[in-house]
Amino acid sequence: MTEPTLAADPGDDAAPESDAVIVRLGAGRFAADLTGVAEVGRLPALTRVPGVPVWLAGVANWRGRLLPVLDLRPLLGADADPPGPRARLVVLTDDGVSAGIIVDAVDGTDALGAVEEFPAAIADRGTDLLAGQVPYDDGPIAVLDIRAVLRLRDELPRTRRTA
């Protein structure tokens, strides 16, 4: 794997940097700030849940807890092919709330420069899950908004069956 090269001037000290995990969802590259990443590992066995949106891949037993596992690819316009051998689970966490996301591959970690806004022409439902983008010489990397991803749980049905 080759390391991405920042398009910004390396002598520009004005751009704040944060470390991030760089992942692939379909053909796109995305970054998740390391402060919101609890763990990266192999995909666990998933239990499908009937009657939930397509982006909820299922639930998994993660360290003795029930972990919702999300597939963001349909929301971000990426092909949702079955996970391949390079697929991984990235566990996101914020303020005591955790969820896993399925990624097609993990490209490693990198220090990200300043996050820029997306051009207005590409704003759609999926961009609600993104904090912006960071320009690189070989194309931009979209930055996941971890809090927005974790808020997806608010869109799940809340009905419970009673006996």
N, C-alpha and C positions, 0 to 999 in steps of 0.2 A: 504494500500500500504506500502510496506517495503522500507526503504531508501536504495539506492545502496551503496555498500561499496567500496571505492577505493582500488585497488590492490596495489598501490604505498605505500611506507613507509610514514606514516603521519608525521614523523619527518623530511622529506626531504623538506627543505625550498627552494630548487633550482627550483622546479616546479611552474611556475606561474599559478595562479588560476583565473578563470573567472566564473561568474554566468551564468547559462544557463537554458533554458526550456528544459525538457526532454520529447520527444514525441514518439509515436509509429506510424510507417508506416508499415503495414502488421505485420510480426513477429519481425521486427527490431526496435532497439531503436536508436534514433537520438537526438542530442542536437543542439539548436540554441542559440547562444550567446545573452544574454539579451540586450546588447547594440544595436542589430539589430532587436529586437522584439518590435513592437509598441503596439500590443494588442493581447489577446487571447480571443476568444468568440465562441458563437454558430455559426453553419453554417448558412449563410444567403441563401435566395432564389438565385439561379444561373440562368443566362440566357446563354444558349449555343450559341456558335458562329460557324457558318458553315465554313468548309474549314480550320480549324486550327488543329495543332497536338493534339493527344489524351491527352497529359499532360496539356493542357489548358482546365480546367473543365468548364470554362465560366467566366462571369463577374458578379459582384454584386454591388449594391449600398451600399457603406460604408461611413458613415458620410457625405453623399451628394456628394460623388465622385465616379466615375467609377473605380472599383478595379478589376484587373485581378486575377482570382483564379486558382492556379496551383494544379495539382495532380501529385506529384513527384513519386508516387508508380510505375508506369510503367517504369520510367527512372532508378529507383533504384532496379528493379527486385522484387518488392513486389507485392503480389496479390492486384488488384484494385477492391475489392468487393465494393458494394454500401456502402456509409457511414452508420455506425450504430449509436445507441443512445449516445455513448461516443465520437463520432467524433467532432472535433472542427476546427475552422479557426484560424490559426496563421498568423498575419499580420507582414510581414517582411518589413523593410525599411532601406535604405542606400542612403545617398547623395540626398535626395528628391525623390527617386524612391521607390514605394511601390508595393507589391503584396501579396496576401494571399496564403497560402498553406493549403490544406486539410490534417489533420492528423487523424488517427484512434482513438487516445486517447492522453491525456496529463497526464504524470506521476508526474509532479511537477517540482520543480527547484532544482538545485544542483550546488555546486562549482566544476568545472572541473579542473583537474590537467593538466599537460603538454600534448599537443596533439602530438601523434606519427603518422608517416606515415603508410599507408596501406602496407601490403605485396604486392610485385610486382605481385604475382600470381592472385590477385583479381582485378587488374586494368582493368576497362572497362569504357564505356560511363558514367555510373552512378557515378563513383568515381570522375569525373570532377566537380560534385556538392558538393563534400565533402572535408573538410580541413584536415581530418585525423580521428584518433580514440583515445579514452581515455580508457585504460584498467580498468576493474572493476572485482572483484572476480566472479561475476555472468555473465561475458561476456562483450565484449567491447561495447562502445557507439560510433557510428559514429557522427562526428561533421559536420554539414552543413556549407558550404561556402556560406554565405548569398549573397555576391556579385555575385558569380557564378550563384546562383539560380535566382537572379534578372536580370542577363544578358540573361537568356533564352528568354526574350522579343525580343532580336535581331534575334532570329530564326523564329519569326512569319512573315507571309506574309505581305508585305507592299503595295500590290496593292489596289487601290480604284476604285470603279465604278464611271463612269461619266455619266451624264444624256444624 
